[in-house]
Amino acid sequence: MKRAAILFAALGLFLAAPLALAGDPCDYNGDGVVDQTDGQLIQAAAAENSTEGDPLWNPMMDHDGDGVISLADVMYFTQHKS
């Protein structure tokens, strides 16, 4: 019983580790800081309704997963930025 508990605890840490290491989902340029630059990037992409293949497309910005960077994604950024 104790081994099973340890195994499940270790598995939980293993599965959660990539989430902790992934960084902030609003850090679009990967500089480790969510700032005005990230806001400008998502606003520019949303202004073009950017989709995969567009120059401004960044899958990290598609927070609702609909394949389009839109106002909904900008709202996510606004509400969830660190």
N, C-alpha and C positions, 0 to 999 in steps of 0.2 A: 504494500500500500504506500509506504513511504517513498519507494523508488518511483512509483507511478507519479506521485505528486511532484517529485523533483524533475522527472522527465517532462511533465506538462509545463512546469514553471520554466524550464530551460527552453522548451519549444516556443513558449509565449515570448520570451526575450528575443529569441532568434527571429521570429516573425515580425516583431515590433521594431527591431533594429533598423531595417531599411527606411522605415517611416521617420525615425528620429534622425537618420543621417541625410535624408533627402533635402533638408533645409526648408525654408519658408516657401509655400507654393506661390507666393506673390513676388518672389525675387526672380524676375524674368531674365535679367541680364547676368545672374549668377555671381554677383559681386559680394554676396553675403549680407547685403543691406537692402531693405525694402524702403525705397525713397521716391522722390519726385521723378527720377529717371524711369523707374518701373511704371509709375502712373502715366507718364508721357508715352511709353511704349504701348501700353494696353489701349490708351485713348486713340492713338494713331491707328492701331490695328482695328479697333472697333469702328472708327470712322469709315474705314474701307470695307466693313463686314468681311474681314479677312477669313479665307478658308484655306485648307491644305493646298500647297502649291503657290500661294500668293507670297510676295516678298516679305510681308509683315507677319505672316503666319508663325505662331509659336504655340505648339500644343499645350504648353503650360498655362497659357492664357484662356484656354477654352474650359473654364471651370464647370460649366453645365453640361459639357460633353456633347453638344449638338452639332459640332463640326463647323461652327461659325463663331468668330470672336465678335461679340455684340455688346449692346448696352447692359445686358444681364451680367456679362462677365466683368464689365467695368464696375457694376454695382457690387459684385462679389469682392473685387479688389478693394473698393472703398470701405466696405464693412469689415473685411478680414485682414487688412494689412496690419503688420505688427506695430 
